[in-house]
Amino acid sequence: MTQFDNSYARLPDRFYARIAPDPVDAPEMILFNTDLAEALGVTERDAAVFAGNVVPEGAAPLAQVYAAHQFGGWVPRLGDGRAILLGEVVTDQGRFDIQLKGAGRTPYSRNGDGRAWLGPVLREYIVSEFMAACDVPTTRALAAVATGERVQRERAYPGGVLTRVAASHIRVGTFQYFTAQEDHEAVRLLAEHVRDRHYPQAQTMLDVYSQIVAAQARLIARWMGLGFVHGVMNTDNTSIAGETIDYGPCAFIDAYAANACYSSIDQRGRYAFDQQANIAGWNLAQLGSCFVGMLTEETGTQDAAVEALTQALNQFPAIYQTAWRETFAAKLGITDPRNGDEDLAQDLLSLMAQTRADFTNVFARLGTDKARDEFTDRPAFDAWAARWHARCDRGPEGAALMARANPQVIPRTHRLEEAIVAATEGDFAKAQRLARVLSAPFDLADADRDLMAPPTQDEIVPATFCGT
């Protein structure tokens, strides 16, 4: 496939289980990311490789172990139950993991079958590539393969394997696993690995933690700018590299509501749209507790370590607020964001909430005379627009900024569901179309403008599912 250099596999054996993917019956390539393959130096395009039937030379297949707080409840041992890390490739842009999701049982599968069905595979491919096109830090999708096998969930579905690419698959839960085991050596080894791999400028472990905090704050702000609701912000789904990871019951807001929550398993709205920054802070606090031992060595006392980590964590709100302001200033064509711009953005969001205006289409049409058509209370919008016009850059620079910040089309849940249903019946055309269009969401051809439309009343998908 390409030249591997497997640094995670050089960590001690207790960090993972070495295991090869389970072969599948009849692998068939459904989606392949040619541009990403070229960037990674991947020349292989054989479906058998991306299904796990053939292990590339130089790969070191393994499943990583980790723990998690899931919906606030502690689970001391999880791990890759259906994913196998083939290895790492080094490019001019950095080092990247190549992982197969749905590749078979591992020692961490518990009662699972280690497989994935085609629906979640296609959803993650399409959504993650959309996020990458919007310049949101994210795992990427290299390939989606149908396996020719059936996977039993509430019924039998066609199986699939996703090839996922990430800066790494190290999670908050990875640190939590070794901290809970009181394996202080492993925590330090992991932290040093993270520093060398992701934050090489960090001089101390406090610097590492501070940079992780900042990366998460900026990431969540970018989610908010797209109306993205992750749905399962457990600590095992919080990437140390600051990337979006694990697109399970995720969704994008259609009719705007600040407390939008779609995940069928999030009964109390813990991970609702307007709670995502708070939850990211909570997850980072759990990570901070894993750094106390190392910081005690650096600062001399445990109290000093806790104080230093607390101060670092307390920077999260300010970093997030600045990133949120910059994100929404760009969406409004404000080229010189400053304090107070968040009020202008929040007032627009409040108007949208009052009339359930479509989040994406409002911003996509702000630079045209059609934006007011998204609101039932048009005088209220006109009053807001007068304030906006007084603040934004109405010249070419402001227009270009808005064009880069406001996608014309998003992965709407009802469209994803249509594509998945068709794929389960052997028709991959809708999924392939979504993958093509959403990989360039700012430049929409006339023939694809139907994908801008929000769902009609009978097309609304009220709940999303992990589907694993």
C-alpha positions as CSV (number, residue, x, y, z in Angstrom):
1,M,0.0,0.0,0.0
2,T,2.6,2.5,1.2
3,Q,5.6,2.7,3.5
4,F,4.6,2.2,7.1
5,D,6.4,3.4,10.2
6,N,4.4,2.2,13.3
7,S,5.3,4.3,16.3
8,Y,2.3,3.2,18.4
9,A,3.2,-0.4,17.9
10,R,6.6,0.3,19.5
11,L,4.9,1.2,22.8
12,P,4.7,-1.6,25.4
13,D,2.3,-4.5,24.7
14,R,-0.2,-3.4,27.3
15,F,-1.2,-0.5,25.1
16,Y,-2.9,-2.8,22.5
17,A,-3.5,-6.3,21.3
18,R,-1.8,-7.4,18.1
19,I,-4.5,-8.9,15.9
20,A,-5.1,-9.1,12.1
21,P,-8.4,-8.3,10.4
22,D,-10.8,-11.1,9.7
23,P,-11.2,-11.7,5.9
24,V,-14.6,-11.1,4.3
25,D,-16.4,-13.1,1.6
26,A,-16.7,-10.7,-1.4
27,P,-15.2,-7.3,-0.9
28,E,-16.4,-4.6,-3.3
29,M,-15.2,-1.0,-3.5
30,I,-18.0,1.5,-3.1
31,L,-16.2,4.8,-2.4
32,F,-12.5,5.6,-2.8
33,N,-10.9,8.9,-1.9
34,T,-8.4,9.4,-4.7
35,D,-7.2,12.8,-3.5
36,L,-6.5,11.5,0.0
37,A,-4.8,8.4,-1.3
38,E,-2.4,10.6,-3.4
39,A,-1.7,12.8,-0.4
40,L,-0.8,9.7,1.7
41,G,1.2,8.1,-1.0
42,V,-1.2,5.2,-1.2
43,T,-1.1,3.5,-4.5
44,E,-3.2,0.4,-3.7
45,R,-6.8,0.3,-4.7
46,D,-7.7,-3.3,-4.2
47,A,-10.9,-3.8,-2.3
48,A,-9.4,-6.9,-0.7
49,V,-6.8,-4.7,1.1
50,F,-9.4,-2.2,2.3
51,A,-11.6,-5.0,3.6
52,G,-8.8,-6.6,5.6
53,N,-8.4,-9.7,3.4
54,V,-4.8,-8.7,2.6
55,V,-2.5,-7.1,5.2
56,P,-0.1,-4.7,3.4
57,E,3.6,-5.3,3.8
58,G,5.0,-3.3,6.7
59,A,1.7,-3.0,8.5
60,A,1.5,-3.9,12.2
61,P,-2.2,-4.6,12.9
62,L,-3.4,-3.9,16.4
63,A,-6.4,-2.9,18.4
64,Q,-5.9,-0.1,21.0
65,V,-7.2,-0.3,24.5
66,Y,-8.9,2.6,26.3
67,A,-11.6,3.4,28.9
68,A,-14.3,6.0,28.9
69,H,-16.9,8.1,30.6
70,Q,-19.9,7.3,28.5
71,F,-22.9,9.6,29.2
72,G,-21.1,10.4,32.4
73,G,-20.9,6.8,33.6
74,W,-17.5,5.2,34.1
75,V,-16.5,2.2,31.9
76,P,-13.0,1.0,33.0
77,R,-12.1,-1.0,29.9
78,L,-13.2,-0.6,26.3
79,G,-10.9,-0.5,23.3
80,D,-11.2,-1.0,19.6
81,G,-14.0,-3.6,19.5
82,R,-14.4,-3.5,15.7
83,A,-11.5,-1.5,14.5
84,I,-7.9,-2.5,13.7
85,L,-5.1,-0.1,13.2
86,L,-3.1,-1.2,10.2
87,G,-0.2,1.2,10.9
88,E,1.1,4.7,10.3
89,V,2.3,6.5,7.2
90,V,4.5,9.5,7.2
91,T,3.9,12.3,4.6
92,D,4.9,15.9,4.1
93,Q,1.8,16.9,6.1
94,G,2.7,14.6,9.1
95,R,2.1,11.1,10.4
96,F,-1.3,9.5,10.0
97,D,-2.9,6.3,11.2
98,I,-4.7,4.0,8.7
99,Q,-7.4,2.0,10.4
100,L,-10.0,-0.4,9.3
101,K,-13.4,-0.1,11.0
102,G,-15.6,-3.2,10.9
103,A,-12.6,-5.5,10.5
104,G,-13.7,-8.2,12.9
105,R,-13.5,-9.2,16.5
106,T,-10.8,-8.1,18.9
107,P,-10.1,-8.8,22.6
108,Y,-12.1,-5.6,23.3
109,S,-15.2,-6.6,21.4
110,R,-17.0,-7.8,24.5
111,N,-20.3,-9.2,23.1
112,G,-20.0,-7.5,19.7
113,D,-19.3,-9.2,16.4
114,G,-16.6,-6.8,15.4
115,R,-18.3,-5.9,12.2
116,A,-20.0,-2.8,10.8
117,W,-23.0,-2.6,8.5
118,L,-22.9,-0.5,5.4
119,G,-25.0,2.4,6.7
120,P,-22.6,3.7,9.4
121,V,-19.7,3.2,7.0
122,L,-21.2,5.3,4.3
123,R,-22.4,8.0,6.8
124,E,-18.9,8.4,8.3
125,Y,-17.3,8.5,4.9
126,I,-19.6,11.2,3.6
127,V,-19.8,13.3,6.7
128,S,-16.1,13.2,7.6
129,E,-15.1,14.2,4.1
130,F,-17.6,17.1,4.2
131,M,-16.0,18.2,7.5
132,A,-12.6,18.1,5.9
133,A,-13.8,20.2,3.0
134,C,-15.0,22.8,5.5
135,D,-11.6,22.9,7.1
136,V,-12.8,21.3,10.3
137,P,-10.1,19.1,12.0
138,T,-11.4,15.6,11.5
139,T,-10.6,12.0,10.8
140,R,-10.8,11.3,7.1
141,A,-12.2,8.5,5.0
142,L,-10.0,6.7,2.5
143,A,-12.3,3.9,1.3
144,A,-15.7,2.3,1.9
145,V,-16.0,-1.4,1.0
146,A,-19.0,-3.7,1.0
147,T,-18.1,-7.1,2.4
148,G,-20.6,-9.4,0.7
149,E,-21.7,-10.6,4.1
150,R,-24.7,-9.9,6.3
151,V,-24.4,-8.2,9.7
152,Q,-27.1,-8.9,12.2
153,R,-28.5,-6.0,14.2
154,E,-32.3,-5.5,14.6
155,R,-32.3,-7.3,11.3
156,A,-29.7,-8.4,8.8
157,Y,-27.9,-5.7,6.9
158,P,-25.1,-5.7,4.3
159,G,-21.7,-5.5,5.9
160,G,-19.1,-2.8,5.2
161,V,-15.6,-1.7,6.2
162,L,-14.4,1.9,6.4
163,T,-10.8,2.8,6.0
164,R,-10.3,5.7,8.4
165,V,-7.3,8.1,8.4
166,A,-6.4,10.1,11.6
167,A,-3.6,12.1,13.0
168,S,-3.9,9.4,15.7
169,H,-6.6,7.4,17.5
170,I,-5.4,8.4,21.0
171,R,-8.3,9.5,23.1
172,V,-9.0,11.0,26.5
173,G,-10.1,7.5,27.4
174,T,-6.7,6.1,26.5
175,F,-5.2,8.2,29.3
176,Q,-8.1,7.3,31.6
177,Y,-7.5,3.6,31.1
178,F,-3.9,3.7,32.4
179,T,-4.7,6.2,35.1
180,A,-7.4,4.0,36.5
181,Q,-4.9,1.1,36.5
182,E,-2.5,3.3,38.4
183,D,0.0,2.5,35.7
184,H,2.0,5.8,36.0
185,E,4.7,4.6,33.7
186,A,2.2,4.0,30.9
187,V,0.6,7.4,31.4
188,R,4.0,9.1,31.1
189,L,4.9,7.0,28.0
190,L,1.6,7.9,26.4
191,A,2.0,11.6,27.2
192,E,5.6,11.6,25.8
193,H,4.2,9.8,22.7
194,V,1.5,12.5,22.3
195,R,4.0,15.3,22.8
196,D,6.4,13.9,20.2
197,R,3.6,13.2,17.7
198,H,1.2,16.1,18.1
199,Y,2.7,18.9,20.2
200,P,6.5,18.8,19.6
201,Q,6.8,22.5,20.7
202,A,5.6,21.7,24.2
203,Q,8.3,22.0,26.8
204,T,6.5,20.5,29.7
205,M,3.5,18.1,30.3
206,L,1.5,21.2,31.4
207,D,2.2,22.6,27.9
208,V,0.9,19.4,26.3
209,Y,-2.3,19.6,28.4
210,S,-2.7,23.3,27.6
211,Q,-2.4,22.7,23.9
212,I,-4.9,19.9,24.0
213,V,-7.3,22.2,25.8
214,A,-6.8,24.9,23.1
215,A,-7.2,22.4,20.2
216,Q,-10.5,21.1,21.6
217,A,-11.9,24.7,22.2
218,R,-11.2,25.6,18.6
219,L,-12.6,22.4,17.3
220,I,-16.0,22.8,19.1
221,A,-16.3,26.4,17.8
222,R,-15.9,25.1,14.3
223,W,-18.7,22.5,14.9
224,M,-21.0,25.3,16.1
225,G,-20.4,27.2,12.9
226,L,-21.8,24.3,10.8
227,G,-24.7,23.5,13.1
228,F,-23.0,20.1,13.8
229,V,-24.3,17.9,16.7
230,H,-21.8,15.1,17.5
231,G,-24.2,13.1,19.6
232,V,-21.8,10.9,21.6
233,M,-19.2,13.2,23.1
234,N,-17.9,10.4,25.5
235,T,-14.3,10.6,26.6
236,D,-13.4,7.8,24.2
237,N,-14.7,10.0,21.4
238,T,-12.5,12.9,22.4
239,S,-9.4,12.9,20.3
240,I,-6.1,14.1,21.9
241,A,-5.1,15.4,18.4
242,G,-8.1,17.8,18.4
243,E,-9.9,16.1,15.6
244,T,-13.5,15.2,15.2
245,I,-13.8,11.4,15.6
246,D,-16.5,8.8,15.5
247,Y,-19.5,9.9,13.5
248,G,-22.2,7.8,15.1
249,P,-25.6,9.4,15.7
250,C,-24.3,12.8,14.5
251,A,-26.5,15.2,12.6
252,F,-26.6,18.8,11.2
253,I,-29.3,21.2,12.3
254,D,-32.0,21.9,9.7
255,A,-34.6,24.2,11.5
256,Y,-32.5,26.0,14.1
257,A,-32.9,25.2,17.7
258,A,-30.1,25.9,20.2
259,N,-30.8,22.8,22.2
260,A,-31.0,20.5,19.1
261,C,-30.4,16.9,20.1
262,Y,-30.9,14.0,17.6
263,S,-29.2,11.0,19.2
264,S,-31.7,8.3,20.1
265,I,-29.5,7.3,23.1
266,D,-29.1,10.8,24.5
267,Q,-32.3,10.8,26.4
268,R,-31.5,13.8,28.6
269,G,-29.8,16.0,26.0
270,R,-26.4,15.7,27.6
271,Y,-24.7,16.2,24.2
272,A,-27.2,18.7,22.7
273,F,-25.9,21.4,20.4
274,D,-25.7,24.1,23.0
275,Q,-24.0,21.8,25.5
276,Q,-21.1,20.7,23.4
277,A,-18.6,23.3,24.7
278,N,-19.5,22.5,28.3
279,I,-19.1,18.8,27.7
280,A,-15.7,19.3,26.0
281,G,-14.6,21.2,29.1
282,W,-15.9,18.3,31.3
283,N,-14.0,15.8,29.2
284,L,-10.8,17.9,29.4
285,A,-11.2,18.0,33.2
286,Q,-11.2,14.2,33.2
287,L,-8.0,14.3,31.1
288,G,-6.5,16.8,33.5
289,S,-6.9,14.4,36.4
290,C,-4.7,11.9,34.4
291,F,-1.9,14.5,34.3
292,V,-1.8,15.2,38.0
293,G,0.9,12.6,38.7
294,M,3.2,13.8,36.0
295,L,2.6,17.5,36.9
296,T,3.3,16.7,40.6
297,E,6.8,15.7,39.5
298,E,7.2,19.0,37.5
299,T,5.8,21.3,40.1
300,G,6.9,19.6,43.3
301,T,3.5,19.1,45.0
302,Q,0.2,17.7,44.1
303,D,-1.6,20.9,45.1
304,A,0.6,22.9,42.8
305,A,-0.1,20.4,40.0
306,V,-3.8,20.6,40.5
307,E,-3.6,24.4,40.5
308,A,-1.6,24.6,37.3
309,L,-3.9,22.2,35.5
310,T,-7.0,24.1,36.7
311,Q,-5.6,27.3,35.4
312,A,-4.9,25.7,32.1
313,L,-8.4,24.3,31.9
314,N,-9.8,27.6,32.9
315,Q,-8.4,29.0,29.6
316,F,-10.9,26.9,27.7
317,P,-13.9,29.4,27.8
318,A,-11.8,32.3,26.6
319,I,-10.2,30.3,23.8
320,Y,-13.6,28.9,22.8
321,Q,-15.3,32.3,22.8
322,T,-12.6,33.8,20.6
323,A,-12.7,30.9,18.2
324,W,-16.6,31.1,18.2
325,R,-16.5,34.9,17.5
326,E,-14.0,34.4,14.6
327,T,-16.0,31.5,13.2
328,F,-19.3,33.4,13.1
329,A,-17.6,36.7,12.1
330,A,-16.4,34.9,8.9
331,K,-19.9,33.6,8.3
332,L,-21.2,37.2,8.5
333,G,-18.4,38.7,6.3
334,I,-16.8,40.6,9.2
335,T,-13.1,40.8,8.3
336,D,-11.9,42.4,11.5
337,P,-13.7,40.5,14.3
338,R,-13.8,42.2,17.7
339,N,-15.6,42.1,21.0
340,G,-19.3,42.6,20.5
341,D,-19.5,40.7,17.2
342,E,-20.8,37.7,19.1
343,D,-23.9,39.7,20.0
344,L,-24.7,40.3,16.4
345,A,-24.3,36.6,15.6
346,Q,-26.3,35.5,18.6
347,D,-29.2,37.9,17.7
348,L,-29.4,36.3,14.3
349,L,-29.5,32.9,15.9
350,S,-32.2,34.0,18.2
351,L,-34.3,35.2,15.2
352,M,-33.7,31.9,13.5
353,A,-34.8,30.0,16.6
354,Q,-38.0,32.0,16.9
355,T,-39.1,31.1,13.4
356,R,-37.2,27.7,13.0
357,A,-35.3,29.1,10.1
358,D,-32.9,26.7,8.3
359,F,-29.4,27.2,9.8
360,T,-27.4,26.4,6.7
361,N,-29.6,28.2,4.1
362,V,-29.8,31.4,6.2
363,F,-26.0,31.8,6.2
364,A,-25.7,30.6,2.6
365,R,-28.1,33.3,1.4
366,L,-26.9,36.2,3.6
367,G,-24.9,37.6,0.7
368,T,-28.0,37.6,-1.5
369,D,-31.5,39.2,-1.3
370,K,-33.0,35.8,-0.5
371,A,-31.9,35.5,3.2
372,R,-35.0,37.4,4.5
373,D,-37.2,34.8,2.7
374,E,-36.0,32.3,5.3
375,F,-37.8,34.2,8.1
376,T,-41.5,34.6,8.8
377,D,-40.8,37.8,10.8
378,R,-39.2,39.7,8.0
379,P,-39.3,43.2,9.7
380,A,-37.3,41.7,12.6
381,F,-34.8,40.3,10.1
382,D,-34.6,43.7,8.3
383,A,-33.8,45.4,11.6
384,W,-31.1,42.9,12.3
385,A,-29.8,43.2,8.7
386,A,-29.4,47.0,9.1
387,R,-27.1,46.4,12.0
388,W,-25.2,43.8,10.1
389,H,-24.7,46.0,7.1
390,A,-23.2,48.6,9.3
391,R,-20.7,46.1,10.6
392,C,-19.8,43.7,7.8
393,D,-17.4,44.2,4.9
394,R,-19.7,44.6,1.9
395,G,-16.9,44.5,-0.6
396,P,-15.2,41.7,-2.4
397,E,-13.1,40.7,0.7
398,G,-16.2,40.2,2.9
399,A,-18.0,38.4,0.1
400,A,-15.1,36.0,-0.3
401,L,-14.9,35.4,3.4
402,M,-18.5,34.5,3.6
403,A,-18.3,32.2,0.5
404,R,-15.5,30.3,2.3
405,A,-17.3,30.1,5.6
406,N,-20.9,29.2,4.5
407,P,-21.3,25.9,2.7
408,Q,-24.1,25.8,0.2
409,V,-25.0,22.2,1.1
410,I,-24.6,20.0,4.1
411,P,-25.0,16.2,4.8
412,R,-28.7,16.5,5.7
413,T,-29.9,13.5,7.7
414,H,-32.8,12.7,5.4
415,R,-30.5,12.6,2.4
416,L,-28.1,10.4,4.2
417,E,-30.9,8.0,5.1
418,E,-32.1,7.9,1.5
419,A,-28.7,7.0,0.3
420,I,-28.2,4.3,3.0
421,V,-31.6,2.7,2.3
422,A,-30.7,2.6,-1.4
423,A,-27.3,1.1,-0.6
424,T,-28.8,-1.7,1.4
425,E,-30.7,-2.6,-1.7
426,G,-27.6,-2.6,-3.8
427,D,-27.9,0.9,-5.3
428,F,-24.8,3.0,-4.4
429,A,-25.5,5.9,-6.8
430,K,-27.1,8.2,-4.1
431,A,-24.2,7.6,-1.7
432,Q,-21.7,8.2,-4.4
433,R,-23.4,11.4,-5.4
434,L,-23.5,12.7,-1.8
435,A,-19.8,11.9,-1.4
436,R,-19.0,13.8,-4.6
437,V,-21.1,16.9,-3.9
438,L,-20.3,17.2,-0.2
439,S,-16.5,17.0,-0.8
440,A,-16.9,20.4,-2.5
441,P,-19.8,22.0,-0.6
442,F,-19.0,25.6,-1.4
443,D,-19.2,25.2,-5.2
444,L,-22.6,23.7,-6.1
445,A,-23.5,22.8,-9.6
446,D,-27.0,23.7,-10.7
447,A,-27.8,20.0,-11.2
448,D,-27.1,19.5,-7.5
449,R,-29.0,22.4,-6.0
450,D,-31.9,20.1,-5.0
451,L,-29.6,18.9,-2.2
452,M,-29.9,22.3,-0.5
453,A,-33.5,21.8,0.4
454,P,-34.3,21.1,4.0
455,P,-36.6,18.1,4.7
456,T,-40.3,18.4,4.1
457,Q,-42.5,17.5,7.1
458,D,-42.7,13.8,6.1
459,E,-38.9,13.6,5.4
460,I,-37.8,14.8,8.8
461,V,-35.6,12.2,10.6
462,P,-36.3,13.0,14.3
463,A,-33.7,10.6,15.8
464,T,-30.3,9.3,14.8
465,F,-28.7,6.0,15.8
466,C,-25.1,4.8,16.4
467,G,-25.9,1.9,14.1
468,T,-22.7,0.0,15.0
